[in-house]
Amino acid sequence: MKSAFIDSRVEKYLYGLLPARDLVVAEMEAYAERRDVPIVGAAVGRLLALLVMVSGARRIFEMGSAIGYSTLWLARAAGPRAEVFYTDGDPANAARARKYFQRAGVERRIRVQTGDAIALLKKTPGKFDLIFNDVDKHQYPAVFRAALPRLRRGGLLVADNTLWSGRVARKANDAATRGIQEFNRLIYSSRELYPVIVPLRDGVAVCRKR
Ligand SMILES: C[S@@+](CC[C@H](N)C(=O)[O-])C[C@H]1O[C@@H](n2cnc3c(N)ncnc32)[C@H](O)[C@@H]1O
């Protein structure tokens, strides 16, 4: 959950400022820590919630949801009339996520889908106010191509790990780093998007569709 490039004292300070989480979120964080599930963590969770609040997003598609941690931050911020799509390739993750959503009282606003997130996005009709991308990193360019037409004008494309522990700044031979480098190039060269990479934790790209 920690950054590889933020000064560790600054990071400790930043996380020390965060208010305590409720029982369900705290339990998800403890489970993720114990089982090495790579969740966004509370600092980025709050950024996702803030983006939902300021944009008024109600119809949200998440790609790569794991145990539903980031889904819960999005769904709570979007409110009871929201429709949030959870997607993950692992049915065991989905089963665990469902239980957390029930306990948090948000299950009616979340549609849980298992399978490939890109295929599921293509299959789900309609436009979205916000698409959050956290799938395997080599797939980021494919996500860019699939997500852009599915965002409404003024909608947000948000992606985690866009600084990839700083590896994006070096010459890369691996598919994950190359995928993120290409994604970052695509968002900044798109005429349809206005992107900013926020160097919080592992780098969060926030792009508004014009
Ligand atoms: C980094 S974790 C997601 C963490 C989650 N967003 C959070 O912060 O709570 C990535 C998840 O995406 C799933 N995944 C990766 N590529 C996928 C794909 N193409 N379709 C569906 N799920 C995918 C993995 O199974 C894994 O659970």
The ligand as a MOL file (V3000), in Angstrom:
LIG
                    3D

  0  0  0     0  0            999 V3000
M  V30 BEGIN CTAB
M  V30 COUNTS 27 29 0 0 0
M  V30 BEGIN ATOM
M  V30 1 C -4.7350 -4.1210 -7.7240 0
M  V30 2 S -6.0260 -5.2690 -7.5020 0 CHG=1
M  V30 3 C -7.4420 -4.2470 -7.3330 0
M  V30 4 C -7.5230 -3.5310 -6.0300 0
M  V30 5 C -8.7790 -2.7160 -5.8550 0
M  V30 6 N -8.9680 -1.7850 -6.9550 0
M  V30 7 C -8.6830 -1.9600 -4.5560 0
M  V30 8 O -7.9300 -0.9790 -4.5110 0
M  V30 9 O -9.3480 -2.3360 -3.5950 0 CHG=-1
M  V30 10 C -6.2410 -5.8480 -9.1280 0
M  V30 11 C -7.3680 -6.8560 -9.2710 0
M  V30 12 O -7.7330 -6.8590 -10.6230 0
M  V30 13 C -8.0170 -8.1660 -11.0350 0
M  V30 14 N -7.7660 -8.1540 -12.4770 0
M  V30 15 C -6.6060 -7.9410 -13.1400 0
M  V30 16 N -6.8000 -7.8900 -14.4650 0
M  V30 17 C -8.1360 -8.0870 -14.6510 0
M  V30 18 C -8.9870 -8.1120 -15.7750 0
M  V30 19 N -8.5090 -7.9500 -17.0150 0
M  V30 20 N -10.2970 -8.3250 -15.5840 0
M  V30 21 C -10.7970 -8.4960 -14.3520 0
M  V30 22 N -10.0560 -8.4460 -13.2430 0
M  V30 23 C -8.7470 -8.2430 -13.3790 0
M  V30 24 C -7.1400 -9.0660 -10.2110 0
M  V30 25 O -7.7840 -10.3010 -10.0200 0
M  V30 26 C -7.0120 -8.2780 -8.9050 0
M  V30 27 O -7.9420 -8.7460 -7.9680 0
M  V30 END ATOM
M  V30 BEGIN BOND
M  V30 1 1 1 2
M  V30 2 1 2 3
M  V30 3 1 2 10
M  V30 4 1 3 4
M  V30 5 1 4 5
M  V30 6 1 5 6
M  V30 7 1 5 7
M  V30 8 2 7 8
M  V30 9 1 7 9
M  V30 10 1 10 11
M  V30 11 1 11 12
M  V30 12 1 11 26
M  V30 13 1 12 13
M  V30 14 1 13 14
M  V30 15 1 13 24
M  V30 16 1 14 15
M  V30 17 1 14 23
M  V30 18 2 15 16
M  V30 19 1 16 17
M  V30 20 1 17 18
M  V30 21 2 17 23
M  V30 22 1 18 19
M  V30 23 2 18 20
M  V30 24 1 20 21
M  V30 25 2 21 22
M  V30 26 1 22 23
M  V30 27 1 24 25
M  V30 28 1 24 26
M  V30 29 1 26 27
M  V30 END BOND
M  V30 END CTAB
M  END
